[in-house]
Amino acid sequence: VRIGQPAAVARLIDIGLGPRKSLVAPWPAITAHEASFLRGYFDGDGYVGIWQSKVVRHPSLRSSFVGSWPFLSVMQKLLLDRASINPKKIGRAGNSPAFQVQYNHRDSMALADFIYSETGPCLSRKRDLFKSGRRELLTRRLAPGLRPVIHPTTTQED
């Protein structure tokens, strides 16, 4: 997004917005509604997709966040405390200056349980992918021989 009006730019800076905020923003000093905050952050800088490995015959859900290393570090502590998700390796997001943390199927399900535990607005297309992944996990547990009806493609959202 490009904004060229000096007054609009000044107002956005006054309220805390700036260029490449995801790369420098620290975790905010919040103590309530952390799940809602993280859901909003995920809608903007998160990814969820259904991934098909050539080795594993069932598709699985993958999710990730992109942000600054300090932000992701604090986020992982919150997820450990609130969702029992063990911290994962934080690495560079490709050739980008941003960092990324990725979650496997089980941890993605725990992440979804946490971020959707509070009601509020969300991107339905991301929430629906989590629901598809949950159905896939239940299908594997109830009938391991059945092939679930989930497209083995990855859907990436920016």
C-alpha positions, -999 to 999 in steps of 0.1 A, spaced: 0 0 0 13 34 -9 0 66 6 11 98 -9 -8 125 10 16 140 36 -12 146 61 -24 110 59 12 97 63 18 119 93 -15 107 109 -5 70 104 29 76 119 12 93 149 -9 63 156 20 39 154 21 27 118 52 29 97 70 11 69 79 -26 73 63 -26 107 62 -64 108 100 -64 107 106 -42 137 74 -43 158 79 -57 193 52 -78 211 27 -53 225 22 -49 262 -12 -66 264 -25 -89 291 -60 -95 279 -74 -108 246 -41 -122 235 -58 -148 214 -77 -122 195 -46 -101 190 -27 -132 177 -57 -141 154 -55 -106 139 -17 -109 135 -21 -143 119 -47 -129 94 -21 -104 83 12 -121 86 3 -158 90 0 -187 66 -21 -219 67 -21 -245 40 -27 -281 33 6 -298 23 11 -331 6 45 -348 10 58 -373 -15 68 -396 14 38 -393 37 6 -405 20 -18 -382 40 -20 -345 35 -12 -324 65 -18 -289 77 10 -265 80 10 -230 95 35 -202 100 40 -167 111 64 -141 97 77 -112 118 107 -99 137 128 -123 158 119 -106 191 82 -106 183 82 -143 173 102 -152 204 76 -137 228 48 -151 207 62 -186 211 64 -182 249 27 -172 249 18 -202 227 37 -225 251 19 -211 281 -16 -209 266 -17 -236 240 10 -261 250 29 -256 217 66 -262 222 88 -235 207 101 -241 172 132 -229 154 129 -193 142 146 -189 109 149 -165 80 119 -163 57 137 -171 24 157 -142 12 136 -117 31 148 -97 61 119 -112 80 119 -142 103 95 -171 102 83 -199 125 65 -229 112 41 -254 128 32 -290 119 -3 -304 117 -8 -311 155 7 -277 165 -14 -260 138 -45 -275 153 -35 -263 188 -28 -228 173 -63 -228 158 -79 -238 191 -61 -209 208 -66 -181 183 -103 -190 177 -110 -195 214 -122 -158 216 -150 -146 193 -143 -118 169 -136 -110 133 -112 -132 113 -104 -142 77 -129 -170 71 -107 -185 43 -79 -192 69 -103 -204 96 -119 -228 70 -85 -243 61 -79 -251 98 -114 -268 99 -104 -288 68 -72 -299 86 -91 -309 117 -114 -331 95 -84 -347 79 -68 -355 113 -101 -371 125 -104 -391 93 -69 -405 99 -77 -415 135 -111 -430 128 -103 -448 95 -66 -449 87 -72 -467 54 -95 -440 40 -81 -413 18 -96 -379 29 -111 -356 4 -88 -326 7 -70 -311 -22 -33 -318 -18 -23 -283 -28 -10 -256 -7 -30 -224 -4 -8 -194 5 -24 -162 17 -6 -129 21 
